[in-house]
């Protein structure tokens, strides 16, 4: 059951992000950690959420604000693995669909 807690928590956070959108940018960036940590939990639903749902449902202005927040958030942290996950799952898909 402990293994499933991480997945359930991620699903709850996604529900919150769907409602709050830009008010939850820190949560969006925190979920990147789930994709950089070795685990037995299948987090592929997170990849889909980032690459598809956020890219498809956020307005152009929301995407712009999200990307500005993304670079501001990681500017002080250097280039941790989460930064590259964000590039792959948010930054590149946003510009591919633009």
Beta strands, then each sheet from edge to edge (+ up, - down):
end
